[in-house]
Amino acid sequence: MEAQSGRSNENVVINVGSLCSLKVELSDACLSMPLSYCIFKTPTILFRHKETSFLPNCFSIGPMHHGKQNLLATEKIKVKYLKALLVRVIGSRYETMSEQSKENEEQNVLSHWIDSVEMIKEKASSCYAGRDFAAELGDEFVKTMLLDGVFVIELFRKDAEVVKPEPDDPIFSMSCMLQYLHHDLILLENQIPWLVLDLLYEKTRLRCETKSLIELALMFFANTFTSHPPPINTSRFKDEDIKHILDLLRSSLVLPFQEPEKKNESSWQPIRSITMLKEAGVKFMKAVPEPDSVLDIRFRDGCLTIPSLLIQETTETIFRNLIAYEQCLPKCQPIFTCYAKLLDNLIDTTNDMEILCKREIFDNWLSPDDATQFFNNLYNDTFVKEFYYSELCNKLDCHCKRMWPRWRAYYVQNYFSKPWAIAAQIYAIVMLVLTVWQTYIKN
């Protein structure tokens, strides 16, 4: 009995110890997500679909990919950009200063910039979900914010010709570098908080610079979605809390988009592809004049009006990262994800893609097969609570159920699509008229 009792007591001790450990874990647990989070590690479920769409090619921006071996070579370019900025700022202030005095002043200005970033490092670090990079990296985090921030700002200035690039500038002398940057700067994991960029821009801005940072950034990414970008309207961002470059690009599409009042996901059904809609008598037209957002797709009087979309090497990257951003950001409306979901339904085969290209709705720089496959796998493993195109889809569905448009489209496509078919129809109509006329005369 005593031995059995001992074993029983020992079991009780073990269970109590486990419970104490569980209490500690529960006390440390936190289910809330801070609203400051806006830069995330891409969820594995989305990352696995196309890893290259989420990883930088050459440039690490921010701490998430900082120090990776394949990205170290371009760190020297950032240092060179910082040095050139210091020389320009000091030169604009003290033209007659001696070289030694300029070097001393450069150190003073650099120290001021470092101190300024130091003051906001905690706020900047709070933008990164799940990790406190300010605590983990210490001074290296401040250095990264300064170097990367100055590099991005100087890149925008040179691209907008506010500053003339040096003849040996590797970014503007090598054609591939700008392409790499258009890819690397839009990655969700490769973002730097906008508050850092805005601070450094104001600290380094000369009196002759009239363009805002928002305007410079949008100019750099002007041809991301369309070959004919609308005029930049910075006033719509006046009351917006811009979080980073990717957020700015999303806002540039979402803010001009007129959201429909009805957004009921339960009423939405998968719509027909472009080919099937064409067979049902739907016409397709490029939106003219160009709307301010590619999201602004409309259906009226049997015609589906779609804004022009440029499909190029970086299109899949920006689409996937915007979708991942909407899926991760707390309380974010998944408007762009709905847009991707709509396009996936419309584009099912290469024939659908070719129809849109012939109508000049899509400006496709890829092969039809690659572009079609990209749209077919775009929004997999995403969740949409409110579908922002449900009213549009319902209108298309109602139109396709009507018999007259379908019959008319079938007749036109089969009997009026080729010259010989048109001639045969005219001949048949003429013969029918003559036959009726002769019958009428005889009677």
C-alpha positions in Angstrom: 0.0 0.0 0.0 2.8 2.4 0.9 4.7 1.7 -2.4 1.5 2.2 -4.3 0.8 5.4 -2.5 4.3 6.6 -3.3 3.8 6.0 -6.9 0.5 7.9 -6.7 2.1 10.9 -5.0 4.9 11.0 -7.6 2.4 11.2 -10.4 0.6 14.1 -8.7 3.9 16.0 -8.4 4.6 15.5 -12.1 1.2 16.7 -13.1 1.4 19.8 -10.9 4.7 20.7 -12.4 3.3 20.4 -15.9 0.4 22.6 -14.9 2.7 25.3 -13.5 4.6 25.3 -16.7 1.4 25.7 -18.7 0.4 28.6 -16.4 3.6 30.4 -17.3 3.1 29.8 -21.0 -0.5 31.1 -20.7 0.7 34.2 -18.8 3.2 35.0 -21.6 0.8 34.3 -24.4 -0.6 37.2 -26.4 -3.2 36.7 -29.1 -3.5 40.4 -30.1 -1.6 41.7 -33.1 -0.3 45.3 -32.7 -1.7 47.7 -35.3 1.8 49.0 -36.0 2.7 45.7 -37.8 2.9 46.4 -41.5 6.0 44.5 -42.7 5.6 40.7 -42.5 7.4 37.5 -43.3 5.5 36.0 -46.2 3.2 33.2 -45.0 4.6 29.8 -46.1 1.3 28.8 -47.7 1.7 31.7 -50.1 5.5 31.7 -50.4 5.5 28.1 -51.7 3.5 29.0 -54.8 6.3 31.1 -56.3 9.4 31.6 -54.0 11.2 33.9 -56.5 8.3 36.4 -56.2 9.1 37.0 -52.6 12.9 37.0 -52.4 15.3 39.9 -53.4 17.5 39.4 -56.5 20.3 41.8 -55.6 19.3 44.4 -53.0 18.4 43.9 -49.3 16.2 46.7 -48.0 15.5 46.7 -44.3 16.6 44.1 -41.7 14.8 40.9 -42.9 17.3 40.0 -45.6 20.2 42.1 -44.3 23.6 40.3 -44.3 22.6 37.5 -46.7 25.6 36.4 -48.7 24.1 36.7 -52.1 23.1 40.4 -51.4 26.4 41.7 -49.9 27.9 42.9 -53.2 25.4 45.7 -53.5 26.0 47.1 -50.0 29.0 49.1 -51.5 26.6 50.9 -53.8 24.6 52.1 -50.8 27.7 53.5 -49.1 28.6 55.2 -52.4 25.2 56.8 -52.6 25.4 58.0 -48.9 28.9 59.6 -49.6 27.6 61.3 -52.7 24.6 62.7 -50.8 26.9 64.1 -48.1 29.1 65.8 -50.6 26.1 67.4 -52.4 24.5 68.6 -49.2 27.7 70.1 -47.8 28.6 71.6 -51.2 25.2 73.3 -51.5 25.7 75.0 -48.1 29.4 75.8 -48.0 30.8 76.4 -51.5 33.9 78.3 -50.3 34.8 75.9 -47.4 38.1 74.1 -47.5 38.3 70.4 -48.1 39.3 69.6 -44.6 36.4 71.7 -43.2 34.0 70.0 -45.6 35.1 66.6 -44.3 34.5 67.7 -40.7 31.1 69.1 -41.6 30.2 65.8 -43.4 30.9 64.0 -40.1 28.7 66.4 -38.2 25.9 66.1 -40.7 26.2 62.3 -40.8 26.0 62.2 -37.0 22.9 64.4 -37.1 21.2 62.0 -39.5 22.2 59.0 -37.3 20.9 60.7 -34.2 17.6 61.4 -36.0 17.1 57.8 -37.0 18.1 56.7 -33.5 15.2 58.7 -32.1 12.6 56.8 -34.2 14.3 53.4 -34.2 11.8 51.9 -31.7 8.8 53.1 -33.8 10.5 51.8 -37.0 11.2 48.5 -35.4 7.6 48.1 -34.3 6.5 48.0 -37.9 8.1 44.6 -38.4 5.8 41.8 -37.3 7.1 39.3 -34.7 10.6 40.6 -34.2 12.2 43.5 -32.4 15.1 44.3 -34.7 16.1 47.4 -32.8 16.8 45.2 -29.7 18.3 42.3 -31.8 20.6 44.4 -34.0 21.3 47.5 -31.9 23.4 50.0 -33.8 23.3 47.8 -36.9 19.6 48.4 -37.2 20.1 52.2 -37.2 22.9 51.8 -39.7 20.6 49.7 -41.9 17.8 52.2 -41.7 20.1 55.0 -42.7 22.0 53.3 -45.5 18.9 51.7 -47.1 16.7 54.8 -46.6 19.2 57.1 -48.2 19.8 54.6 -51.0 16.1 54.4 -51.9 15.6 58.2 -51.8 18.7 58.9 -53.9 17.5 56.3 -56.4 14.2 58.0 -56.7 15.9 61.4 -57.2 18.2 60.1 -59.9 15.4 58.3 -61.7 13.4 61.5 -61.7 16.4 63.5 -62.9 16.3 65.7 -59.8 19.9 64.6 -59.3 22.1 63.6 -62.3 23.6 60.1 -61.9 27.4 59.9 -62.0 28.8 58.4 -65.2 30.1 55.3 -63.4 26.8 54.8 -61.4 26.2 51.0 -61.6 22.5 51.4 -61.2 22.0 53.6 -64.3 24.9 52.3 -66.4 23.8 48.6 -66.2 20.5 48.0 -67.8 19.7 45.0 -65.5 20.1 46.9 -62.3 16.9 49.0 -62.6 15.0 45.8 -63.4 16.3 44.2 -60.3 15.3 47.2 -58.2 11.8 47.3 -59.6 11.5 43.8 -58.4 13.3 44.1 -55.0 11.7 47.3 -53.8 8.1 45.9 -54.0 8.7 42.7 -51.9 6.7 42.5 -48.7 9.8 41.3 -46.7 12.0 43.9 -48.3 10.3 47.1 -47.0 11.6 49.9 -44.9 9.1 52.0 -42.9 7.8 55.1 -44.7 8.4 57.2 -41.6 12.2 56.5 -42.0 12.1 57.4 -45.7 10.1 60.6 -45.0 12.4 61.6 -42.2 15.6 61.2 -44.2 14.0 62.9 -47.3 13.2 66.0 -45.2 16.7 66.0 -43.6 18.4 65.7 -47.0 16.1 67.8 -49.1 17.6 70.9 -50.8 15.7 74.1 -51.4 15.6 73.5 -55.2 13.7 70.2 -54.7 10.0 70.8 -55.3 8.7 67.2 -55.7 7.4 65.3 -52.7 8.7 61.9 -51.8 5.3 60.4 -52.7 5.6 61.9 -56.2 9.2 60.6 -56.7 8.2 57.1 -55.6 5.2 57.0 -57.9 7.3 58.3 -60.8 9.8 55.5 -60.3 7.0 52.9 -60.3 4.8 54.7 -63.0 4.9 51.8 -65.5 4.3 49.0 -63.0 0.6 48.4 -63.9 0.1 50.2 -67.2 2.1 51.6 -70.2 0.0 54.8 -70.0 -0.1 55.8 -66.3 -2.5 58.5 -65.3 -1.2 61.8 -64.0 0.1 61.6 -60.4 -2.3 63.1 -57.9 -0.6 63.4 -54.5 -3.5 65.2 -52.9 -5.4 61.9 -52.4 -2.7 60.8 -50.1 -3.0 63.8 -47.8 -4.8 62.0 -45.0 -3.3 58.6 -45.6 -1.0 56.9 -43.2 1.5 55.5 -45.7 3.3 52.5 -44.2 6.0 51.7 -46.9 6.5 51.6 -50.6 4.3 48.5 -51.2 1.5 50.2 -49.2 1.9 53.3 -51.3 1.5 51.4 -54.5 -1.6 49.6 -53.2 -3.1 52.9 -52.1 -2.4 54.4 -55.5 -4.8 51.8 -56.9 -7.3 51.5 -54.1 -7.9 55.2 -53.4 -9.2 56.1 -56.9 -11.3 52.9 -57.0 -15.0 53.5 -56.5 -16.0 50.7 -54.3 -19.5 49.3 -55.0 -22.0 49.4 -52.2 -22.8 45.6 -52.4 -20.0 43.4 -51.3 -21.7 40.2 -50.4 -19.4 37.2 -50.8 -22.2 34.7 -50.4 -23.9 36.0 -53.5 -20.9 35.5 -55.7 -20.5 32.6 -58.1 -17.5 31.9 -60.4 -18.1 33.8 -63.6 -17.5 32.6 -67.1 -14.2 33.0 -68.9 -13.6 35.6 -71.6 -14.2 33.0 -74.3 -17.5 31.9 -72.8 -18.6 35.5 -72.2 -17.9 36.2 -75.9 -20.1 33.3 -76.9 -22.8 34.8 -74.8 -22.7 38.0 -76.6 -20.5 40.1 -74.2 -18.3 42.7 -75.9 -14.9 43.7 -74.5 -13.5 47.2 -74.6 -10.4 49.0 -73.2 -11.4 51.7 -70.8 -11.1 55.1 -72.6 -10.0 57.5 -71.2 -7.7 55.5 -69.0 -9.1 55.5 -65.4 -6.9 56.2 -62.4 -7.0 52.6 -61.3 -6.7 49.2 -63.0 -9.3 47.9 -60.5 -12.1 49.9 -62.1 -13.8 47.2 -64.2 -17.3 47.9 -65.3 -20.1 46.2 -67.2 -22.8 48.2 -69.0 -25.1 47.6 -72.0 -23.5 44.2 -72.8 -20.0 45.6 -72.8 -17.3 44.7 -70.2 -14.9 47.7 -69.9 -11.5 46.8 -68.5 -8.6 49.3 -67.8 -5.4 48.6 -69.7 -3.0 46.3 -67.8 0.7 45.9 -68.5 1.9 42.3 -68.1 5.7 42.1 -67.7 8.4 40.4 -65.7 7.6 42.2 -62.4 3.8 41.8 -62.7 3.5 38.5 -61.0 5.9 39.8 -58.2 3.8 42.9 -57.5 0.5 41.0 -57.6 1.7 38.2 -55.3 3.2 40.7 -52.8 0.1 42.9 -52.7 -2.1 39.9 -52.1 0.2 38.6 -49.3 0.2 42.1 -47.8 -3.6 42.3 -47.8 -3.8 38.8 -46.3 -1.4 39.8 -43.4 -2.3 43.4 -42.6 -4.8 43.7 -39.8 -8.2 45.1 -40.8 -7.1 45.4 -44.5 -9.8 45.4 -47.2 -8.8 42.6 -49.7 -9.6 44.7 -52.7 -6.6 43.7 -54.8 -7.1 40.1 -53.9 -10.7 40.4 -55.3 -9.2 41.9 -58.5 -6.9 38.9 -58.8 -9.8 36.5 -58.2 -11.8 38.2 -60.9 -9.0 38.0 -63.4 -8.4 34.4 -62.6 -12.0 33.6 -63.6 -11.9 35.6 -66.7 -8.6 34.2 -68.0 -8.8 30.4 -68.2 -7.0 29.6 -71.4 -4.5 31.3 -73.8 -7.5 32.1 -76.1 -8.9 34.3 -73.3 -5.5 36.1 -73.1 -5.3 36.5 -76.8 -8.8 38.1 -77.0 -7.8 40.7 -74.4 -4.6 41.4 -76.1 -6.3 41.9 -79.5 -8.6 44.4 -77.9 -5.5 46.2 -76.5 -6.8 45.7 -73.0 -3.7 43.7 -72.0 -0.2 44.8 -73.1 1.4 41.4 -72.7 5.2 41.3 -72.8 5.3 37.6 -71.8 4.3 34.5 -73.8 0.5 33.8 -73.8 1.1 30.5 -72.0 3.2 32.1 -69.2 0.8 35.0 -68.7 -2.3 32.7 -68.6 -0.6 30.3 -66.1 0.3 33.3 -63.9 -3.3 34.4 -63.6 -4.6 30.8 -63.1 -2.6 30.3 -59.9 -2.6 33.8 -58.5 -5.0 33.9 -55.6 -4.7 30.2 -54.5 -4.8 29.7 -50.7 -6.1 33.2 -50.0 -9.3 34.2 -48.1 -11.8 36.9 -49.1 -14.6 37.7 -46.7 -16.1 40.5 -48.9 -16.0 40.2 -52.7 -15.9 43.7 -54.1 -17.0 42.7 -57.6 -20.1 40.7 -56.7 -22.5 43.2 -58.3 -20.4 43.1 -61.6 -20.4 39.3 -61.6 -24.2 39.2 -61.0 -24.8 41.5 -63.9 -22.6 39.3 -66.2 -24.4 36.2 -65.0 -27.9 37.7 -65.7 -26.7 38.8 -69.2 -25.4 35.4 -70.1 -28.7 33.8 -69.2 -30.6 35.8 -71.7 -31.2 34.0 -75.0 -31.1 36.8 -77.6 -27.5 38.0 -76.9 -26.3 34.4 -77.0 -28.2 33.6 -80.2 -27.0 36.8 -81.9 -23.4 36.2 -80.9 -23.6 32.6 -82.2 -25.0 33.7 -85.5 -22.5 36.5 -86.0 -19.5 34.4 -85.0 -20.5 31.5 -87.3 -22.0 33.3 -90.3 -20.4 36.7 -90.4 -16.9 36.0 -89.2 -15.3 35.5 -92.7 -15.8 37.2 -96.1 -17.1 34.1 -97.9 -19.6 33.5 -95.1 -20.8 37.0 -95.3 -21.1 36.7 -99.1 -23.1 33.5 -98.7 -25.5 35.1 -96.3 -26.0 38.1 -98.6 -26.6 35.7 -101.5 -29.1 33.7 -99.4 -31.0 36.9 -98.4 -31.1 38.2 -102.0 -32.4 34.9 -103.3 -35.0 34.8 -100.5 -36.2 38.3 -101.4 -36.3 37.5 -105.1 -38.3 34.3 -104.4 -40.8 36.2 -102.3 -41.1 38.9 -104.9 -41.7 36.5 -107.7 -44.3 34.7 -105.7 -46.0 38.0 -105.0 -46.0 39.0 -108.7 -47.5 35.7 -109.8 -50.3 36.0 -107.3 
